[in-house]
């Protein structure tokens, strides 16, 4: 199950350790558990990584499907594949991990939710999966914050994709420039939802992209003869270019 009592940094550290070579649970405990300490956090992290299809194995674990991506991008892509049905989940609630982002924040174009537990349990998909406890939604907020998708504020959660996360995703795109529509639908969508229920670009994506433009990290332009979809309101930008 993905909704375990984990925090994020231990997921990355244990995944890196396993990626360096197959490792037994005992070796992982020896590396990450203090003498006479509880193994619960490490075992929860292993359960998360197995559920996300980031590692495989029973007695000996090995990393799978990394493609050289940074851990955060590997994790987001794996979680998104579960949400979209590209992988068969081990538990009924596993596809909800990034679905909560889509249905609580991106589709309604909402930047902040005060009570994520209550809001999540109002969703039909969550009800059908048997609901989520407050402990599980707290764990979700910690991991999602670690993945740089937003941050915990005043007991709630603000969803704005960080510029550094978008920059990392853009860096893995096979194109130096292209249409925004292609970037969003063919590349970004592999990692994160981006579109509101009425087809617009969500503020959680638009705001950090505009910041990146201001910082000279990326260029957005009109491409007036392109049949691709325009974004950013009256500016009607259609193109995106990475800056050196």
Buried (B, 14 or more C-beta within 10 A) or exposed (E): BBBBBBBBEBBBBBBEBBBEEBBEBEBBBEEBBEEEEEBEBBBBBBBBBBBBBBBBBEEEBEBBEEEEBBBBBBBBBBBBBBBBEEBEBBBEBBBBBBBBBBBBBBBEBBBEBEBBBEBBBEBEBBEEBEEBEEEBBBBBBBBBBBBBBBEBEEEEBBBBBBBEBBBBBBEBBEBEBBBBBBBBBBBBBBBBBBBBEEEBBBBBBBBBBBBBBEEEBBBBEEBEEBEBBBBBEEEEBBBBEBEE
